[in-house]
């Protein structure tokens, strides 16, 4: 079974090479991409079943090098679950982009470079999730970032190039910090293997541990868009093509959160910065949702809510109990799926109305009732309305915090509730204006114009000049993702049980002896 582990990275890279060779044949590229991601999803599902049923992780030493000198690929329940979820998202967004490309040609997402870049992005994400050492984690980050540089500037419009430059500069700063932290850790302990670092970190003085700890946290916080290092995200994501924005919003920040979870629970479990994380989590939640309230453009609204909900994940990590970690994993899965679905729904709105500004779009409930439903369901889910998975995840986080019972925990619970209510209000305000509002005369009579006048100074969207046809595959893909968001609620019991087992295991670091045994199996 362990022989399947390297395929999670090599298959997308091989697919990217084949897609690049057939750059002039759209159908071949599409077929290669779909087959590659489908096979990856199947392999990841098999690995998840294997590690969950056996209760033992799978590890591979690439090239047969002895541990800890070689590159270790490590698949436990957490890594396998996130690869499965990522594969679902990547495949769904790919199908959405296929429909968009068939309708628009190469204007927005040039197919020749889109498919190879997209598969390289997938390889980087999967490599980051299964990395068994810090340097390979860094390599995974760099692979996905190089691909994201290409994807975020597709179309070469002025706004995309401008925001792409900001994204690149911020990402390079984060990468430099990460690489400097790896060099410092290797200089202090002589290894970058996560299992070996977990055993050796306690040998260092507390002050040295704290410096190394904060260096890694700073690098990962930039990638995860944790406040105050989240300034780059709301301007970068909305300008990209709809499929690119959807996959970025769903996955890229979660790779940063995943890295924080691994290092906090494995390497720095005895070096406590949880109070700092709690304060940062509260600031991220509140500032993010207040930013969303001030926006009049749907992509920017969702980008700010993305920042605020990263705060929930940091909150769960900072509670640092098995129950809280399980709830954090569940909420991460929920947020990956729901946030991606909302961006896909907004992509449909953009094509149907020719704009994503809630000040300009109106009457979609009558004109496009299917799109209205596809937006509404994930919106109330993200807002935490019961009985959806958003409510389940938030309630689990609040319950874990209440079990700790410190005053700061109760402050975070109140902050989380306020953030959830404001998120629901923001998304439903957008629903009211874009879908329920019928015409300007009726709007003026009901006083809606006066109530939203303060949004007039909000940043505008890159509006399309005309409406576009919505291919059936784009609607079907979005509907499929909405069905997955509902499934998170219907099957919350077994999924939460899996996440709870992950939470229990995370606080028991893997030893070097265990890693050697898992590689030898």
Phi, psi and omega per residue, in radians:
X1 nan -0.607 -3.124
X2 -1.119 -0.369 3.122
X3 -1.147 -0.319 3.118
X4 -1.367 -0.358 -3.023
X5 -1.033 -0.856 -3.126
X6 -1.089 -0.396 -3.125
X7 -1.121 -0.410 3.118
X8 -1.067 -0.476 3.127
X9 -1.786 -0.747 -3.047
X10 -1.231 -0.606 3.135
X11 -1.064 -0.903 3.102
X12 -1.070 -0.641 3.113
X13 -1.160 -0.729 3.077
X14 -1.111 -0.751 3.107
X15 -1.067 -0.678 3.118
X16 -1.101 -0.709 3.109
X17 -1.115 -0.769 3.123
X18 -1.135 -0.732 3.129
X19 -1.097 -0.633 3.120
X20 -1.194 -0.652 3.114
X21 -1.078 -0.722 -3.120
X22 -1.687 0.777 -3.072
X23 -1.104 -0.420 -3.124
X24 -1.634 0.036 -3.105
X25 -2.095 1.711 -3.050
X26 -1.023 -0.819 -3.053
X27 -1.124 -0.656 3.114
X28 -1.146 -0.767 3.115
X29 -1.058 -0.782 3.127
X30 -1.070 -0.800 3.140
X31 -1.073 -0.763 3.138
X32 -1.082 -0.774 -3.108
X33 -1.132 -0.786 -3.125
X34 -1.135 -0.795 3.141
X35 -1.097 -0.743 -3.116
X36 -1.062 -0.870 -3.095
X37 -1.254 -0.517 3.065
X38 -1.173 -0.780 3.098
X39 -1.093 -0.698 3.110
X40 -1.090 -0.714 3.103
X41 -1.092 -0.734 3.127
X42 -1.115 -0.819 -3.131
X43 -1.090 -0.773 3.139
X44 -1.092 -0.674 3.116
X45 -1.134 -0.718 3.100
X46 -1.102 -0.752 3.135
X47 -1.148 -0.678 3.104
X48 -1.093 -0.760 3.113
X49 -1.104 -0.710 -3.093
X50 -1.138 -0.829 -3.088
X51 -1.280 -0.525 -3.136
X52 -1.315 -0.712 -3.111
X53 -1.264 -0.605 -3.123
X54 -1.520 -0.413 -3.079
X55 1.292 0.190 -3.121
X56 -2.171 2.442 3.138
X57 -1.342 2.843 3.060
X58 -1.942 2.374 -3.131
X59 -2.378 2.511 3.136
X60 -2.314 2.268 3.018
X61 -1.658 1.861 -3.044
X62 -1.115 2.273 3.140
X63 1.390 0.043 3.125
X64 1.282 0.276 3.127
X65 -1.210 2.553 3.131
X66 -1.206 2.576 3.074
X67 -1.284 2.405 0.130
X68 -1.780 0.379 -3.005
X69 -1.422 -0.499 -3.107
X70 -1.516 3.061 3.058
X71 -1.392 2.156 -3.111
X72 -1.825 2.206 2.978
X73 -1.791 2.170 -2.951
X74 -2.216 2.145 -3.124
X75 -2.135 1.864 2.976
X76 -1.923 -2.941 -3.109
X77 -1.048 -0.732 -3.103
X78 -1.110 -0.882 -3.122
X79 -1.082 -0.766 -3.118
X80 -1.116 -0.749 3.139
X81 -1.082 -0.782 -3.109
X82 -1.214 -0.569 3.065
X83 -1.181 -0.692 3.085
X84 -1.077 -0.860 -3.130
X85 -1.093 -0.754 3.124
X86 -1.095 -0.689 3.123
X87 -1.107 -0.705 3.096
X88 -1.066 -0.827 -3.125
X89 -1.119 -0.816 -3.119
X90 -1.086 -0.710 3.134
X91 -1.186 -0.736 -3.140
X92 -1.119 -0.798 3.138
X93 -1.139 -0.622 3.084
X94 -1.061 -0.814 3.121
X95 -1.078 -0.698 3.074
X96 -1.033 -0.787 -3.110
X97 -1.206 -0.527 3.083
X98 -1.101 -0.767 3.085
X99 -1.097 -0.733 3.120
X100 -1.129 -0.739 3.139
X101 -1.154 -0.649 3.125
X102 -1.151 -0.575 -3.114
X103 -1.445 -0.625 -2.997
X104 -1.869 -0.174 -3.025
X105 1.318 -2.504 -3.050
X106 -1.760 0.254 -3.057
X107 -1.125 -0.771 -3.010
X108 -1.748 -0.710 3.139
X109 -2.282 1.499 -3.110
X110 -0.926 2.028 -2.980
X111 -1.113 -0.614 -3.071
X112 -0.953 -0.713 -3.135
X113 -1.801 -0.315 -3.089
X114 -1.121 -0.895 -3.039
X115 -1.158 -0.811 3.061
X116 -1.046 -0.750 3.138
X117 -1.122 -0.680 -3.121
X118 -1.137 -0.725 3.136
X119 -1.248 -0.590 3.043
X120 -1.144 -0.699 3.052
X121 -0.998 -0.784 3.118
X122 -1.064 -0.753 3.138
X123 -1.079 -0.718 3.120
X124 -1.126 -0.731 3.112
X125 -1.099 -0.825 -3.124
X126 -1.130 -0.703 -3.141
X127 -1.106 -0.675 3.113
X128 -1.119 -0.685 -3.103
X129 -1.219 -0.527 -3.057
X130 -1.871 0.170 -3.139
X131 -1.186 2.337 3.126
X132 -1.777 0.006 3.088
X133 -2.490 2.791 -3.041
X134 -1.148 -0.631 -3.107
X135 -1.208 -0.683 3.089
X136 -1.179 -0.570 3.018
X137 -1.078 -0.739 3.081
X138 -1.068 -0.739 3.116
X139 -1.080 -0.729 3.087
X140 -1.036 -0.768 3.089
X141 -1.034 -0.786 -3.080
X142 -1.187 -0.644 3.098
X143 -1.071 -0.851 -3.112
X144 -1.215 -0.554 -3.140
X145 -1.245 -0.696 3.098
X146 -1.055 -0.774 3.109
X147 -1.145 -0.674 -3.118
X148 -1.183 -0.526 3.071
X149 -1.029 -0.723 3.140
X150 -1.217 -0.822 -3.033
X151 -1.157 -0.651 -3.053
X152 -1.278 -0.310 3.133
X153 -1.881 0.224 3.128
X154 -1.019 2.398 -3.106
X155 1.656 -0.387 3.034
X156 0.958 0.607 3.026
X157 -1.304 2.838 -3.092
X158 -1.059 -0.763 -3.105
X159 -1.159 -0.655 -3.134
X160 -1.217 -0.689 3.098
X161 -1.138 -0.735 -3.115
X162 -1.103 -0.889 -3.142
X163 -1.234 -0.513 3.089
X164 -1.121 -0.650 3.100
X165 -1.107 -0.767 3.099
X166 -1.057 -0.798 -3.141
X167 -1.047 -0.748 -3.118
X168 -1.148 -0.787 -3.120
X169 -1.089 -0.804 3.136
X170 -1.098 -0.734 -3.141
X171 -1.132 -0.676 3.112
X172 -1.152 -0.692 3.085
X173 -1.066 -0.790 3.108
X174 -1.061 -0.763 -3.133
X175 -1.127 -0.679 3.107
X176 -1.110 -0.754 3.101
X177 -1.085 -0.753 3.139
X178 -1.089 -0.811 -3.126
X179 -1.140 -0.675 3.101
X180 -1.127 -0.678 3.101
X181 -1.134 -0.717 3.105
X182 -1.082 -0.762 3.135
X183 -1.092 -0.724 3.135
X184 -1.152 -0.713 3.127
X185 -1.139 -0.749 3.127
X186 -1.145 -0.686 3.110
X187 -1.126 -0.574 -3.107
X188 -1.462 -0.598 -2.991
X189 -2.136 -0.171 3.066
X190 1.316 0.300 3.126
X191 -2.770 2.768 2.995
X192 -2.183 0.087 3.078
X193 -1.190 2.229 -3.014
X194 -1.105 -0.728 3.134
X195 -1.113 -0.725 -3.141
X196 -1.259 -0.612 3.076
X197 -1.102 -0.653 3.115
X198 -1.058 -0.553 3.140
X199 -1.445 -0.565 -3.004
X200 -1.658 -0.355 -3.004
X201 -1.013 -0.603 -3.114
X202 -1.176 -0.239 3.117
X203 -1.279 -0.346 -3.097
X204 -1.475 2.700 3.027
X205 -1.066 2.650 -3.096
X206 -1.011 -0.692 -3.123
X207 -1.123 -0.702 3.109
X208 -1.147 -0.757 3.088
X209 -1.010 -0.742 -3.098
X210 -1.120 -0.726 3.127
X211 -1.093 -0.838 3.122
X212 -1.072 -0.719 -3.141
X213 -1.047 -0.871 -3.094
X214 -1.191 -0.554 3.080
X215 -1.083 -0.814 3.119
X216 -1.164 -0.745 3.127
X217 -1.043 -0.709 -3.140
X218 -1.111 -0.788 3.134
X219 -1.102 -0.789 -3.119
X220 -1.235 -0.562 -3.134
X221 -1.164 -0.597 3.056
X222 -1.129 -0.789 -3.132
X223 -1.164 -0.582 -3.112
X224 -1.516 -0.090 -3.131
X225 1.102 0.838 3.067
X226 -1.505 2.346 3.135
X227 -1.100 2.425 0.110
X228 -1.619 0.340 -3.092
X229 -1.721 0.368 -3.085
X230 -1.818 0.129 -3.022
X231 -1.053 -0.473 -3.036
X232 -1.355 -0.465 -2.944
X233 -1.224 -0.866 -3.061
X234 -1.066 -0.416 3.103
X235 -1.562 -0.459 -3.040
X236 -1.441 -0.836 -3.014
X237 -1.194 -0.749 -3.031
X238 -1.112 -0.378 -3.065
X239 -1.456 -0.301 -3.108
X240 -1.286 2.838 3.038
X241 -1.001 2.664 -3.043
X242 -0.930 -0.817 3.129
X243 -1.096 -0.677 -3.139
X244 -1.144 -0.780 3.125
X245 -1.041 -0.721 -3.103
X246 -1.105 -0.806 -3.086
X247 -1.295 -0.592 3.073
X248 -1.101 -0.838 -3.092
X249 -1.108 -0.670 -3.100
X250 -1.291 -0.639 -2.886
X251 -2.046 -0.713 -2.911
X252 -1.123 -0.770 3.114
X253 -1.162 -0.516 -3.123
X254 -1.223 -0.464 3.052
X255 -1.129 -0.693 3.065
X256 -1.126 -0.731 3.096
X257 -1.122 -0.708 3.099
X258 -1.021 -0.767 3.125
X259 -1.087 -0.664 3.086
X260 -1.112 -0.745 3.140
X261 -1.082 -0.809 -3.123
X262 -1.068 -0.858 -3.053
X263 -1.248 -0.672 -3.125
X264 -1.159 -0.719 -3.062
X265 -1.515 -0.386 -3.073
X266 -1.822 -0.961 -2.985
X267 -1.497 -0.747 -3.003
X268 -1.973 0.639 -3.082
X269 -1.154 -0.404 -3.128
X270 -1.745 -0.004 -3.125
X271 -1.906 1.747 -2.903
X272 -1.529 2.010 2.984
X273 -2.173 0.481 -3.026
X274 -1.149 -0.596 3.099
X275 -1.090 -0.760 3.082
X276 -1.048 -0.770 3.141
X277 -1.112 -0.659 3.121
X278 -1.117 -0.762 3.123
X279 -1.107 -0.771 3.127
X280 -1.119 -0.691 3.125
X281 -1.070 -0.783 3.133
X282 -1.091 -0.777 3.132
X283 -1.105 -0.700 3.138
X284 -1.110 -0.768 3.125
X285 -1.081 -0.900 -3.015
X286 -1.229 -0.841 -3.115
X287 -1.115 -0.706 3.137
X288 -1.072 -0.821 -3.088
X289 -1.265 -0.573 3.053
X290 -1.147 -0.638 3.046
X291 -1.097 -0.692 3.109
X292 -1.111 -0.670 3.139
X293 -1.057 -0.518 -3.047
X294 -1.569 0.087 -3.067
X295 -1.776 2.639 3.102
X296 -2.064 0.096 -3.095
X297 -2.076 2.273 -2.957
X298 -1.057 -0.720 -3.128
X299 -1.148 -0.669 3.115
X300 -1.232 -0.642 3.055
X301 -1.022 -0.834 -3.117
X302 -1.186 -0.576 3.117
X303 -1.141 -0.700 3.104
X304 -1.243 -0.646 3.072
X305 -1.158 -0.549 3.054
X306 -1.043 -0.788 3.109
X307 -1.067 -0.819 -3.072
X308 -1.098 -0.605 -3.103
X309 -1.424 -0.293 2.925
X310 -1.086 -0.551 3.088
X311 -1.036 -0.636 3.085
X312 -1.097 -0.676 -3.130
X313 -1.187 -0.724 3.085
X314 -1.148 -0.646 3.082
X315 -1.002 -0.882 3.138
X316 -1.096 -0.674 3.105
X317 -1.127 -0.672 -3.097
X318 -1.270 -0.441 3.070
X319 -1.107 -0.666 2.942
X320 1.092 0.650 2.979
X321 -2.053 2.761 3.121
X322 -0.971 -0.711 3.134
X323 -1.098 -0.772 -3.121
X324 -1.151 -0.702 3.124
X325 -1.150 -0.682 3.072
X326 -1.085 -0.756 3.105
X327 -1.125 -0.634 3.121
X328 -1.122 -0.756 3.121
X329 -1.105 -0.771 3.119
X330 -1.056 -0.765 -3.115
X331 -1.202 -0.561 3.079
X332 -1.117 -0.801 3.102
X333 -1.044 -0.817 3.108
X334 -0.980 -0.832 -3.030
X335 -1.227 -0.637 3.076
X336 -1.005 -0.855 -3.084
X337 -1.207 -0.865 -3.026
X338 -1.207 -0.744 -3.122
X339 -1.123 -0.729 3.096
X340 -1.070 -0.772 -3.119
X341 -1.077 -0.732 3.134
X342 -1.104 -0.708 3.112
X343 -1.167 -0.619 3.065
X344 -1.139 -0.729 3.116
X345 -1.088 -0.700 3.106
X346 -1.162 -0.565 3.036
X347 -1.062 -0.671 3.067
X348 -1.169 -0.714 3.087
X349 -1.032 -0.753 -3.112
X350 -1.060 -0.727 -3.142
X351 -1.250 -0.683 -3.071
X352 -1.289 -0.672 -3.038
X353 -1.788 -0.255 -3.102
X354 1.379 0.145 -3.120
X355 -2.840 2.798 3.019
X356 -2.102 0.274 3.104
X357 -1.488 2.206 -3.134
X358 -1.271 -0.144 3.044
X359 -1.470 -0.338 -3.101
X360 -1.880 -0.635 -3.092
X361 -1.375 2.390 3.105
X362 -2.778 2.787 3.027
X363 1.279 0.291 -3.083
X364 -1.284 -0.359 3.104
X365 -1.080 -0.681 3.107
X366 -1.427 -0.696 -3.049
X367 -1.376 -0.571 -3.071
X368 -2.519 1.252 -3.080
X369 -1.094 -0.530 3.125
X370 -1.132 -0.784 3.109
X371 -1.101 -0.644 3.121
X372 -1.033 -0.760 3.124
X373 -1.188 -0.722 -3.107
X374 -1.152 -0.449 3.040
X375 -1.462 -0.729 -2.978
X376 -1.124 -0.784 -3.043
X377 -1.097 -0.934 3.107
X378 -1.180 -0.444 3.136
X379 -1.156 -0.820 3.127
X380 -1.242 -0.436 3.064
X381 -1.197 -0.811 3.120
X382 -1.117 -0.589 3.116
X383 -1.260 -0.138 3.058
X384 1.455 0.463 3.125
X385 -1.340 2.269 3.113
X386 -1.194 2.616 0.119
X387 -1.744 0.428 -2.997
X388 -1.233 2.944 -3.049
X389 -1.094 -0.508 3.088
X390 -1.078 -0.705 3.080
X391 -1.168 -0.760 -3.122
X392 -1.049 -0.818 -3.117
X393 -1.132 -0.753 -3.133
X394 -1.184 -0.743 3.123
X395 -1.057 -0.707 3.115
X396 -1.111 -0.699 3.097
X397 -1.125 -0.792 -3.131
X398 -1.130 -0.663 3.122
X399 -1.131 -0.733 3.110
X400 -1.105 -0.673 3.107
X401 -1.180 -0.689 3.132
X402 -1.131 -0.549 3.106
X403 -1.152 -0.561 3.056
X404 -1.264 -0.787 2.910
X405 1.349 0.256 3.099
X406 -1.395 2.759 3.118
X407 -0.975 -0.690 -3.138
X408 -1.120 -0.624 3.098
X409 -1.085 -0.718 3.130
X410 -1.196 -0.589 3.048
X411 -1.090 -0.742 3.112
X412 -1.142 -0.661 3.108
X413 -1.077 -0.806 3.111
X414 -1.083 -0.762 3.106
X415 -1.080 -0.693 3.115
X416 -1.145 -0.693 3.108
X417 -1.139 -0.777 3.117
X418 -1.069 -0.772 3.120
X419 -1.050 -0.738 3.140
X420 -1.108 -0.764 -3.139
X421 -1.147 -0.717 3.132
X422 -1.205 -0.597 3.059
X423 -1.088 -0.813 3.122
X424 -1.078 -0.754 3.120
X425 -1.067 -0.795 -3.096
X426 -1.090 -0.785 -3.111
X427 -1.237 -0.611 3.107
X428 -1.323 -0.515 3.014
X429 -1.089 -0.765 3.089
X430 -1.089 -0.708 3.094
X431 -1.063 -0.791 -3.108
X432 -1.079 -0.775 -3.079
X433 -1.321 -0.751 -3.040
X434 -1.439 -0.534 -3.029
X435 -1.880 -0.723 -3.064
X436 -1.494 -0.592 -3.069
X437 -1.109 2.241 -3.029
X438 -1.683 -0.915 -3.098
X439 -2.659 2.949 -3.063
X440 -1.165 -0.637 -3.135
X441 -1.084 -0.813 3.137
X442 -1.145 -0.647 3.135
X443 -1.080 -0.758 -3.126
X444 -1.171 -0.630 3.137
X445 -1.121 -0.656 -3.094
X446 -1.507 -0.087 3.070
X447 1.382 0.282 -3.117
X448 -1.167 -0.627 -3.116
X449 -1.035 -0.769 3.130
X450 -1.132 -0.649 -3.076
X451 -1.254 -0.381 -3.118
X452 -1.987 0.240 -3.107
X453 -1.033 -0.563 -3.113
X454 -1.144 -0.253 3.129
X455 -1.453 -0.095 -3.073
X456 -1.064 -0.489 -3.127
X457 -1.596 0.046 -3.133
X458 -1.196 2.635 3.116
X459 -0.977 2.421 -3.113
X460 -1.531 2.837 3.101
X461 -1.539 2.888 2.968
X462 -1.427 1.443 -3.011
X463 -1.171 2.473 3.018
X464 -1.310 2.658 -3.120
X465 -1.373 -0.375 -3.116
X466 -2.633 2.845 3.073
X467 -1.317 2.720 -3.116
X468 -2.226 2.725 3.107
X469 -1.195 2.478 3.090
X470 -1.815 1.870 3.091
X471 -1.076 2.620 -3.096
X472 -1.053 -0.597 -3.089
X473 -1.133 -0.540 3.108
X474 -1.202 -0.757 3.094
X475 -1.160 -0.738 -3.119
X476 -1.130 -0.701 3.126
X477 -1.130 -0.766 3.110
X478 -1.111 -0.721 3.093
X479 -1.085 -0.679 3.096
X480 -1.099 -0.710 3.101
X481 -1.186 -0.625 3.049
X482 -1.079 -0.691 3.086
X483 -1.090 -0.639 3.101
X484 -1.155 -0.679 3.110
X485 -1.105 -0.649 3.084
X486 -1.198 -0.644 3.127
X487 -1.102 -0.526 3.082
X488 -1.055 -0.508 3.085
X489 -1.473 -0.790 -3.090
X490 -1.110 -0.615 -3.119
X491 -1.941 0.572 -3.117
X492 -1.106 -0.573 -3.109
X493 -1.039 -1.082 -3.141
X494 -1.124 -0.631 3.131
X495 -1.148 -0.745 -3.139
X496 -1.187 -0.595 3.083
X497 -1.102 -0.703 3.076
X498 -1.103 -0.778 -3.141
X499 -1.136 -0.631 3.103
X500 -1.114 -0.698 3.104
X501 -1.154 -0.591 3.066
X502 -1.133 -0.762 3.119
X503 -1.046 -0.710 3.109
X504 -1.108 -0.719 -3.061
X505 -1.302 -0.505 -3.047
X506 -1.104 -0.566 -3.110
X507 -1.469 0.115 3.032
X508 -2.039 1.619 -3.049
X509 -1.032 2.541 3.078
X510 -1.313 2.265 3.117
X511 -1.519 2.862 3.130
X512 -1.118 -0.625 3.111
X513 -1.112 -0.785 3.100
X514 -1.059 -0.725 -3.138
X515 -1.091 -0.725 3.108
X516 -1.113 -0.677 3.110
X517 -1.159 -0.699 -3.137
X518 -1.190 -0.606 3.096
X519 -1.216 -0.643 -3.073
X520 -1.311 -0.275 -3.121
X521 -1.229 nan nan
